Amino acid sequence: MAVDLHIHTDASDGSLSPETVVKKAKDMDYDSIAITDHDTVNGLEEAIKIGDKVNLEVIPGIEFNTKLDGYEVHILGYLIDYKNNDLLKESRKIKKSRVKRVKEIIKKLNDIGFDISAKEVFDLSDGGSVGRSHVARILKNKGYVQSFSEAFDKYLAVDKIAYVNRYRLTTKEAIDLIEKANGIPVLAHPGLINNDDLLDKIVNLGIKGIEAYYYEHNSSETKKYVEYAKNNNLLLTAGSDDHGPGNKDGMRLGEMKFDYKLVSELKSYHNSHFNAPRQESKYLCRN
């Protein structure tokens, strides 16, 4: 049974709708996927509904972008109650900060002569969690850059001319928020942090798992993080971090398939640690 536990939709910075993602995953013979949009749960209800129709398990998730000691640390949440009031309140706060940030980015791009409007970016995001990737796509669509990566490398990455910082949760705040929503906090793609010295600190903040199997990890990194997880009694997760066509590396869904055992272990942990009532869906009773 094949799984991918790190997928984005156009509810955040992916390019495909939740419905399209689920149907493509089904066509690619996945048995279970997790939708983990950045800072939002807006795509989950649609994804779970379509998953139930096509008999594909959709695990409700989220990904928070946090900062710790100057490093960007992403925290995934799995099997969350996506109707939790605290989670929804914080997501709305982050969404407002993202809108403000995009307006400031557009102003910087306008100042250097680019004919691009905030409306174009917001139209592209279609009410989703807007971010730099939407700006990058507009820059590419209008011919200012040749690729998504070039947009970041020249203009949108940290310390580049159009970069703007934004409001983020601390790593501890993200972990606590996920657990308030009866979810399992997991460290995303540790190899992208570029500082393994932070791992022990992140574990001490309360993560319960680590995304050792990841699209951009090489074999030695994967082996290292699997061993680290085992030594620290952490759950293992796996994901492609797919954002759909038109983003970095293009479509990753289908490139990696992982064993369903990872999902079973997440569920087993969840069942033994959370007893609060949750939103019912088929994913809760599958084995």
N, C-alpha and C positions, 0 to 999 in steps of 0.2 A: 504494500500500500504506500502510495507516494504522497509526500507533504511538502509544502513551502510555507514557512511561518513568518515571512516578512515581505508584505506586498502593499503597495500604495495605489490609491485610486485618485480620480479627479476631485474627490472631496478634500484632498490636500494638493500635493504637487505631482501626482500621477497624471497621465494623459488619457486614461481610459476610465469609463464609468464603472461603478461597482458591478452593475449587471454584466457589462462586457468582460470585466476581469473574471468574474465567476464562470461565465459561459466558456471563456477561453481555457480556463483551468480545467473545466470538465472535459472539454475536447482534447486536452493534453493528457487525459487520464490521471489527473490528480484525485486523491480521495479526500484530502483535507488541506485547507489553506487558512492562513490568518490574515485578515485585513488590519494593517497597522499604520493608518494615516497619521501624519504629523499633527499633534496637538488637537485633534478633532475626532469625534465619533460619528460625524454626520453621514458617512457612507455605510455604516454597519447595518442598519435596519434593512436597507435595500439589498445589500449583499447576502444577508442571512435569509431573507425571503426568497431570493432567486436560488440560493443554494439549496433550500428545502425543496424547491420545485424541480431542480435538476439532479437531486440526490448527491450533492456535494457538501461536505461539512465545512462550514465557515466559522472559524473561531474569532470571537470579538476581541480586538486588540487596539492598541494605540502606541505611538512613539513620541516621547517628549525629548526635545533638544535642550540639554542643560549645560551648565558650566561648572567646572570644578577645578580650582587652583589654576585658572587660566586656560584649561583644556576643554574642548567640546566633548561632552559625554552624552550619548543617546541612551535613553532608558525605554525599553519596550514593556508594555503591560499586556498580559494574556488572560483570557477568560474573565474579562472585566464586566461588571454591571454597567453597561453603557448608558443607563438612565440615572445613574447616581448623581444627586444634586451637586455635590462638591466638584465632581468631575466636570459636569456641564458648566458650572459657574466659572471654573478656571479656564476651560476651553474658550468660553466667550471672551474672557479677559485677554487671552493670548491672541485670539482672532482680531480684536480691536488693535492690539499692538502691531500685528502684522500689516494691517491696513495702513496705519500711520507710517510704518517703515517703508512700505512700497511707495507711498507718496513722496517721501524724502529721497528715495533712490531715483525716482523719475525726475525730480527737480535737479538732482546732480547730473543726470544724463542730459536733460534739457540745457543745462548750463554749458555743456561742452558741445552743443550743437545737434543733439539727436532729436529727431522729430518723433517723439513717442509720448503717449498720454497715459495717465493713470487709468482712465476709462478702458483703454485697450487691454490693459493688464487685468483689470477686474472682470471684464467681459470674458476673458480667456479662463479665468478661475471659476467663473459661473457660480459665485457665491461660496466657493470652497475656501479652504485655508490658504490664503494667497501668500506667495513668497518669491524669493529670487529666481526660482526656476521658471516661473511664469514670465518674469521680465526677460530672462534669457531666451525664452521661446519667441517672444515678441521681437527681440533684437535680431534673432536669426531669421524670422519670417520677413522682416523688413530689410534684410540684406546688410545690416551693420556688422554682423559676424557670420562666419561660415559654419559654425557649429555651436552647440550648447556649451561645450567645454571652453571654447574661445571666449564666450561671453563672460564666464566666470574668471578665466585667466587674465583677461584684460580689464574688466570693469567691476565685477560683482564680488569677487573673493575678498577675504579679509585684507585690509591695507590697500586695496585697489581704489580707484578714483570715485566709484559710485557706491562703495560699501557703506552700509549704515548698520549700526548695532541695534539690537532690539531686546525687549523684555523676555527673560527666560526664567523658568523655575530653577532653583538649585537642584542638584542631583538628589539630595535628601528629600526635598519637597516633592519631587516627581515620584520617588519611591513610596513615600507616605500616601500620596494622593491615589496611586494605583491600588495600594492595599486598602484604603478607605472604600474603594469601589470593588472590593472583594477580588482583586486581580493579583496576578503573580508578576512582580517586577524582575526584569531580566536585562542585563547589560548587553546592548547591541554592539556588533562589530568591534570588539576590543582592539583589533589590529589597526583600526583607523584613528585611535586616540594618539598613537605614537608615543606612549609613555606607560610601559608595563608597571612602573613603580607605583602607579595610581591604583592598580587592581586591588590590593589589600584594603586600601582606604574605601574603595567603592563597595567591596564585600561587607566591610564593617558598617556601612551606611544602610545595609539591609537588602541588597539584591538577593534573589533566590535562584538565579540562573544566569547562564552566559551563552551568547550566540557564537559558539566556537566554529560551527560549520557555516561559512559565509562566502558569498560569491567572490569577494576581493581578497580573501585570505589565501595565501599560498599553503602548500602542504605542510611546511614546517610550522607555520603559524597555527594552522588547524590542530596539529598534533600537540603543540605547546598549550593551547587553550583547553583542549579536551583534558589533558593531564592536570591542568590547573583546576578545572571544574571538579574532577574526581578528588583531588587532594583537599578541596574546600567544601565538599559535599553540596555542590551546586547542580541544578538541573542543566541539561544541555538543550539548546535549541538550534535551529538551522533556517537560513533564509537567503533568498536571492536579492532582496531589497529592490524588487522590480518596481519601476516607475512608468513602464509602458514605452511605446515608440516616441521618438523625439527628445528623449532625455539622455543623460550620460549612459553610454554603452548600449543604448537602444533597449529593446525588450529582453528582459532576463527570464521572465516566466517561461518555464520549459527547459531552461538550461541546466537546472539542478533539481534533483528529486531526492528526498530524504525519507528515512524509514519512519513509519507510523508509530514506532515505539516511543519516539520523542513526544508525540501528542499524548499517548497513553500515560507517560510519566507526568506530564503537566496536569492531566486530569486527576491522576491519583493524588498528587500533591494538593491540588485544589480541593478535592473531596475531603481530604483529611484535615484541612486547615480553615475552611470557610463553611459556615452553616447558615449564614444569613440568606433569606429568600432572594432569588435573582430572576432576571428576565428569562422566561422559559423559551427554549428553542431546541430543535432536534439535536444540536451538537451536545447537549447536556446528557443525553442518554445513549449515545453511540459508544461502542466499545472499540 
